[in-house]
Amino acid sequence: MQNTRLVEISVGIFVAAGIAAFFMLGLKVSNFNAFSDVDGYEVRAQFENIGGLKVLSSVSVGGVKIGRVTSIAFDQEDYEAVVTMAIDPQYNRLPMDTSASIFTSGLLGEQYVGFEPGGEEAFLQEGDTIFLTQSAIVLEQVIGQFMFSKASEGAGE
Amino acid sequence: MAIFQQLGSRTLAFFQRLGRANIFLWAVLCGMPGLIFRLRLLIQQVFSVGVLSLVIIVVAGLFVGMVLGLQGYYTLVDFGAEDSLGVMVALSLVRELGPVVAGLLFAGRAGSALTAEIGLMKATEQLSGMEMMAVDPIKRIIAPRFLAGVLSMPLLAAIFSALGVMGGYLAGVGLLGVDEGAFWSQMRSSVDFNDDIMSGIIKSIVFGAVVTWIAVFEGYDAVPTSEGVSRATTRTVVHASLAVLGLDFLLTALMFGEV
């Protein structure tokens, strides 16, 4: 009797440990609860080129993460990419003329949206659009321009 | 001429065995619903298949994670990318190493024990004794062991992966001084619950089913002598390990192929 009790207790511990490991993987290792992080006020920005920006890429000011990209779409009227971002509600004092640029973290790192605060008195609110934007630097284009200018230089001589 | 004859008979024997294994699996699956009324049998088997494999899984998971942390660090630090150590450790554990290494250990620890146990039952004619008493040995002996294997394996793989991540954390953050925040936050932003963790769990369920299937079939089909049982046990470990590795490739190609 004592023996079966021991067996049952250890099986119970085993199953509980397995489920705990599963939860740990779900909550701590993966971005499963990232969806609840996203709530905040939404701000839009239009870019000519977003490079490798993805949904869930981070949005930061001065290197501090303040939100995430929630959706990326293409506007067929302006032929520009529309990036919607959710900003953490505690950062609600970003001026209206804040500019948004797409940067790369490190030389080969992920791309993110960086805000540069302006000087206006009014603050960005839910649904506002940022007008001052700077596209991602696409390495291939830069190299292409460089080669082109080199080639035309050579032709002029 | 004799060579061809042998070749033919071996081929036929192979297909006969394959067919028998599948018919056996069908019989085991048919015996499964009856287990609801015999939970005690199942718990007993989860103990011997799962709980007794726990020690090797815990130790192996911790050390595999630590080795991944060390080796990954030395490679990544050359590129100044040691902050991605958490991503590397977690993705390789959750997607591949967790299910595969846990499956291999499971085949060695639990599969061999299952085959030897069932083979010995057959050799000492306990199985035919049960049939004489109108007890179906597949329902009474095989089905609970099979289900216990299928249930235990994902739990063992999850424990393996979780402890591996902890091991990588100990080695990377504790010993080598990787930034703790970067370790966890990069891991969380790169590991996806559905794509990575769930597919690892699906893998481990498939491995559990295949390893246990091979183990119980080899035991049930063993030649009822001491030599036959020993051969069957060896075959279980070899075939189950190969099946895990081969299926891993297939499942990886299926699940991650079109990302």
Contacts between the chains, C-beta under 8 A, distances in Angstrom:
chain1	res1	chain2	res2	distance
A	4	B	40	7.7
A	4	B	44	8.0
A	7	B	43	6.7
A	7	B	44	6.3
A	7	B	47	4.6
A	8	B	43	5.9
A	10	B	47	6.1
A	10	B	51	4.8
A	11	B	43	5.2
A	11	B	46	5.0
A	11	B	47	5.0
A	11	B	50	7.3
A	11	B	51	5.9
A	13	B	51	7.8
A	14	B	46	7.0
A	14	B	47	7.8
A	14	B	50	5.3
A	14	B	51	4.6
A	14	B	54	6.1
A	14	B	152	7.7
A	14	B	155	6.8
A	15	B	46	7.6
A	15	B	155	6.5
A	17	B	54	7.7
A	17	B	155	7.5
A	17	B	159	5.9
A	18	B	154	7.3
A	18	B	155	2.7
A	18	B	156	7.1
A	18	B	158	5.5
A	18	B	159	5.7
A	19	B	155	7.3
A	19	B	158	7.9
A	20	B	162	7.9
A	21	B	155	7.5
A	21	B	158	4.1
A	21	B	159	4.4
A	21	B	161	7.0
A	21	B	162	3.7
A	21	B	163	7.5
A	22	B	154	8.0
A	22	B	155	7.7
A	22	B	158	4.4
A	22	B	162	7.9
A	22	B	201	7.5
A	24	B	162	4.8
A	24	B	165	7.9
A	25	B	94	6.5
A	25	B	158	6.2
A	25	B	161	6.0
A	25	B	162	5.7
A	25	B	165	7.6
A	25	B	197	5.2
A	26	B	193	5.8
A	26	B	197	6.3
A	28	B	184	7.1
A	28	B	188	7.4
A	29	B	90	5.0
A	29	B	94	6.9
A	29	B	162	7.9
A	29	B	165	5.9
A	29	B	187	5.7
A	29	B	188	6.8
A	29	B	191	5.3
A	29	B	197	7.3
A	30	B	94	7.9
A	30	B	188	6.6
A	30	B	191	4.3
A	30	B	192	6.1
A	30	B	193	4.3
A	30	B	196	6.5
A	30	B	197	5.4
A	31	B	188	5.1
A	31	B	189	5.9
A	31	B	190	7.9
A	31	B	191	6.7
A	31	B	192	6.4
A	31	B	193	6.9
A	32	B	193	3.8
A	32	B	197	7.9
A	34	B	188	7.1
A	34	B	189	7.6
A	56	B	189	7.0
A	58	B	189	7.9
A	106	B	80	7.4
A	106	B	81	7.9
